[in-house]
């Protein structure tokens, strides 16, 4: 869920923006190092697909709220963690600026919660499963 304006104080907003910026710079450098330039259009297409899929919302049974599909796992599966952080950040920028999901001051916290954590948590679980599978076959 997007963190709206006014929930976090200014110090937390600045801190989370700096942390998210560190992860974005890291993802950008690693993506440039490990991915070919042909991945740039794929990142753009995946960002567009996730944005469209996430715009379809379903009402919660009790009413008053909605849920939508999360694209973090899908994007991380296709692009890897570095491309996923970049792609999901692009989606969050569009959602914040055009659709008003989340806020501008809480943008860093939203990037950390929805782009960084979703991309890296899937990546960690995927590697843990691969390591477990390797140990059982040795």
Steps between C-alpha positions, in 0.01 A plus 500: 500500500628843410596724790302824456611855574509604863548157657879518538686792653753698298807328648371152412407617150850639437665191652294260288562709188877476558482124566290446188737714296793285616319185386405663169860602429614148590234343275586739215871421518446125524245506217746686278773252593303176463225570246540569130359826360222298340342471846404869501189449281407192706519706820272761338250239380495322836442833675205571271353153549528519879349850502199387298451178698524685831240755392232228507371506857266259675280594798575347840212296647438741791491800269685827527823375345632321195787272408695454179752257359860561605749493216821461699530125467419502129748775423775343713449165328548656158750781564686389810533713812685794344263546210202444729602778738534740207176386335292512818638845582385623159154357572492670841602835349211484253255388768605780735511784248207416273261287706572635849582160651727570792662835540793703383649544846455131580633390160827367644316283751268371228795413274671316784185313606371408156798496264807412704346255746282322242787457254758393754272275706404294197864489393610378845228233516582384147871465583427327830289242318772452238764451770277249682447312174875493433578363847247218468650382172863499617 
